Amino acid sequence: MAHGSQVNALEINNSPIHVEHDKKRRQFVIRLNGSHDRAVLLYEYVGKKTVDLQHTEVPDAYRGRGIGKHLAKQAAMDFVVEEDLKAHLTCWYIQKYVKENPQPRYFEHIYQ
């Protein structure tokens, strides 16, 4: 991806899967099964230093394998912290992830 960067790796079926951050399209992507299937986390800037984490989607066949959790933590929340942004959590899955994985470094970046 020309406008993206690799964020982190995850293994599914002993194959490394990389999270790509496509800044131009404002999304994090994990390509599954080659490049046909993909898991995505969409966000939008709603201010100069504020993002809205809007939607996470993992194909049905890949659910329950930690892919959404990986997108929520390794991609979205770590991005918010590293870039020193504030975040609105529109996505129910990210709301759930933050509630189940309370970390002070995340809370100071979330609009309640």
C-alpha positions in Angstrom: 0.0 0.0 0.0 1.7 3.2 -1.2 0.2 5.5 1.5 0.4 3.1 4.4 2.8 1.5 6.8 3.0 -1.8 8.6 1.9 -1.5 12.2 2.3 -5.0 13.7 2.1 -8.7 12.9 -0.3 -11.4 14.0 -0.2 -15.1 13.2 -3.3 -16.9 11.9 -2.8 -20.5 10.8 1.0 -20.1 11.3 1.1 -17.4 8.7 2.1 -13.8 9.7 -0.6 -11.3 9.1 0.3 -7.6 9.0 -1.7 -4.6 10.0 -1.4 -1.9 7.4 -2.2 1.7 8.3 -3.7 3.4 5.2 -3.5 7.1 6.4 -5.0 8.4 3.1 -8.1 6.2 3.5 -8.0 6.5 7.3 -8.2 2.8 8.0 -6.2 -0.1 9.5 -6.4 -3.2 7.4 -5.4 -6.9 7.9 -5.4 -8.8 4.7 -6.6 -12.3 5.2 -6.3 -15.3 2.9 -4.0 -13.5 0.5 -5.7 -10.2 -0.5 -9.3 -11.3 -1.0 -10.6 -11.1 2.5 -9.8 -8.3 4.9 -10.5 -7.0 8.4 -10.7 -3.2 8.7 -11.0 -0.6 11.3 -12.2 2.8 10.0 -11.5 6.2 11.6 -12.1 9.8 10.8 -10.4 13.0 11.9 -13.1 15.2 13.5 -10.6 17.9 14.7 -6.9 18.7 14.4 -6.0 16.2 17.1 -9.2 14.3 17.5 -10.3 11.1 15.8 -13.5 9.1 15.8 -12.9 5.4 15.8 -16.0 4.5 13.8 -16.2 0.9 12.8 -14.4 -2.5 13.0 -15.3 -5.3 10.7 -13.9 -8.9 10.6 -15.3 -11.4 8.1 -17.5 -14.1 9.7 -15.1 -16.9 8.8 -12.3 -15.1 10.8 -14.2 -14.1 13.9 -13.2 -15.4 17.3 -9.5 -15.5 16.4 -8.4 -12.2 18.1 -8.3 -10.2 14.8 -10.7 -7.5 16.0 -8.9 -7.3 19.3 -5.6 -6.9 17.5 -7.1 -4.1 15.4 -8.5 -2.3 18.5 -5.2 -2.5 20.5 -2.2 -2.7 18.2 -3.7 -0.5 15.6 -6.3 2.0 16.8 -5.6 2.6 20.5 -1.8 2.5 20.2 -2.1 4.9 17.2 -4.1 7.3 19.3 -1.6 7.2 22.2 1.5 7.4 20.0 0.1 10.4 18.0 -1.1 12.0 21.2 -4.7 12.2 19.9 -8.1 12.3 21.6 -10.6 9.7 20.5 -14.3 9.4 20.3 -15.3 5.7 20.4 -18.2 5.3 18.1 -17.4 1.7 17.3 -19.1 -0.6 19.9 -16.3 -3.2 19.6 -13.6 -0.6 20.6 -15.8 0.6 23.5 -16.0 -3.1 24.6 -12.3 -3.6 24.2 -11.4 -0.5 26.3 -13.9 -1.5 29.0 -12.5 -5.1 29.2 -8.8 -4.0 29.0 -8.6 -0.9 31.1 -5.3 0.9 30.7 -4.7 4.4 32.1 -2.7 5.4 29.0 -5.8 4.8 26.9 -8.3 6.5 29.2 -6.5 9.9 29.1 -7.0 9.9 25.3 -10.7 9.0 25.3 -13.6 11.4 25.3 -16.0 10.1 27.9 
